[in-house]
Amino acid sequence: MAQKPVTLTLVDREILNSYSRFIDGLGRYLGDAYEIVLHSLETYEHSVINILHGEHTERKVGAPITDLALNMLEKLSETKEDNITYFSRNKKGEPLKSTTIAIHGEQNRIIGLMCINFYMNTPLSNVLEAFIPKQPGIIQSNKRENYVDNSDELIASALENVKEKVMNDGTITPSNKNKMIVCMLDDYGIFNIKDAVVKIAGLLNISKNTVYMHLRNKGKGA
């Protein structure tokens, strides 16, 4: 039996709002070859509550749910799956690779759908543009990101990177090297990790009280 429109609770609405903010970022990351649509199942007549790159299917906020989306919703309800990937076409007959993802609210009800449609006629050059640096709205960074297996590796890796910068900076006096290392690690949020003070102290061969002293002095603007 097909699912009927649902009555949304305050929690349900907050969940959908969080997805709406999520797809804004996802759309920027993927680029304009992807249409991303957020449906609320509170009403089928105006289910689209957020959409990015709607030019591929000529839709905008306030558009109704599609017959195919309703069919995918029925399949999701029947199979108890959370997503379905399939190929479809827009009204112009242009090919799309699509996925429909169920959004669950209170009491595990499906309250919305996130649909991602890749416009397959997009020139390869346009697709590759999404992976080229210096795009508007995208922060440029040459910083290395540390992919590690546990918090100990994260702390040690962050320390190694910061220590290399500080030790190679001739403007920092030797007596202030450890202080600057601790302050930079604090700026990165490393000391929000459990037992980071003790571990950093051990790796720097200083006492944890010295680490705390540097952190206190940093807070005073020293």
N, C-alpha and C positions, 0 to 999 in steps of 0.2 A: 504494500500500500504506500502510495506517494506521501511524503511528509507535507503536512500543512504548514502555513506560516506560524511562527512561534511568537509568544509574548515575551519580550525581553525584560529581564530584571536590570537593576542598576549595575550589578556585577557584569552581566552580559554586555551591557553597553560599554563598560570600561574595557572589557576584553576586545571588543571590536575597535574601539578607539586606539588601543595599543597596536593592533594589526594595521590600522590606517597609517600610523606613524612609521611602522615597520616597512610598509611597501613603498613609502616615499624614499627611504634610504636604499631599498633593494632596487627600485627603478633607476635611481642614479647610478648604482653600481653596474647594473646589467646593460644600460644604454637603451636607446630608443627603438631597437629592433624587437624589444619585448613589451607587450601590453600586459599590465598587471591590473586586475580588477578585484575589488573587494565588495562582496554582496552581503547585505543583511537579510536574513530570512524572516524579518518582521513583516515585510510586505513584498510581494512578488512584483507588484506594479511599478515600484520605484526602488528596486533592491540595491542598485549600484550606489554605494556611499563614498567610494573613492576609486579613481581610475587614473592610471598613468599611460601615456602614449595611446590614447583611445582612438587616434586617427586610423589605426589598423582595422578597427571594426566600426568606426564612425559612431562611437558612444561617448557619453559624458555622465557625470553624476546625476542621478535621478532616473536613469534608464531602467527599463524592466529587466528581470532575469530572462535568460534565453531558454528556449525549449531544450537545447542540449544540456545546459546547466541543470535544468530540472531533472533530466534523465540521469546525469552524473550523480545528482543528489540522491536519487532513488537507488542507484547502484551502490553508492557509499553506505546508505542505510541498510541495504540488503546484505552486503558482504562484510559489514563492520570494518571495512578498510578506512584509512584516513586520507588516501589520495588515489587518484586515477590519472594515468598519462595516456594520451590518445592523439590522433591526427584529425584535423577538421579543416573547414574552409570558411572564409568570411563571405559576406553577401556578394562580393565581386568574384567569388570563386577562387580566391587566392589561398594557397595552402598555409596552414598553421600547425605547429606542433604545440599541443596544449597539455596542461595539467590542472586538475581541480583538487583543491585541498580543503578538507572539512575543518571548520573552526568550532571547537566545542566550548560550551558555556557551563553554567551551573547544572548540576545533576547530569553532566555528560551529554546534554542535548546538543545537536548540531544547530548552531545559531547563525552561522555564516559560511561563506565559501570564499576562498582566495583562488582566483583563476589566473594562470600565467600563460600567455599565448605568444609564441615566437613566430614572427612574420618571416616565413621561409623564402620569400622573394627579395629579402633585404640583400643588397650587394655586399659581398664579402668585405670590401673596403670599409663600409659603414659599420659592420660588426666589429672589425678590428679597431676602429676608432675608440671604442669603449675601453680598450686595453692600452691606449697610448697616454703617457703622462701629459700634464699641463692642460687638462680639460677644465672648463669652468665649473666651479663649485666643488672641485675635488682637491683636497689638501695634498700638497707635494711634500714628500718626506724621504730623506736618504737614510733614515734610521733603520738599523737592523732589528727585526722582531725576533725574539727568542722563543722558539718552539721547543718545549721541554716536557719531560715525563712526570716531574714532580716538583714540589715547591723548593726543595733543596737545590735542584739544578737551576731553577729560576733565579734564586738568590745568588748563587755562585756565578751564573752567567751574567746577570746584571752587574754584579760587582766587578767582574773581569772587564766589561765594556767601559764602565765608569772609571775604573782604576787606570786603564790605558790612556783615557783622555786626560785625566788629572796629571799622571806622571809625565806625559809628553807636553804639558803646558808649562813653559818656562816662567810664566808670570806668577805662578803659585809657588810660594816659598816652601821648602821641605817641611818646615814645622806645621804648615797648614794643609799639607796634602791629605792626611786622614780626615781632617775636619771637612774639607771640600768634598771628599768622597762620600762621607756620611750625609752631607747636605744634599748632594745630587741624588743619592739613592732615596732620600726622603721626598724630593721633588717627584721622583718616579713612582712614589707610593709603595716602595718595597717594604717599609716598616709596618704596613697594614697586614703583612703576612705573619702568621703566628710564629713566634720564636725568632723572627728575623734579626732582632737586636743581638741576641746571643750568638747567632750564626755568623753575622757580619763581624762581630767582635773577634770571634775565633779565627775567621779568615784573614782579618787584618792584624791579628796578634796584638790586640789591645783589649782592655777590660770593657765589660758592658757598661760600667759606670762612665767610662770615657765616651762611649757612643751616646749615652743619655745626655752627657754634658754638651756635646756638640749639637744635639737636637734642641736642647734648651736654649743654647746661645743663638742658634739659628732663629728660633721663635722670637727672640728679643731683638732680632735684627743685627746681631753682633757680626 
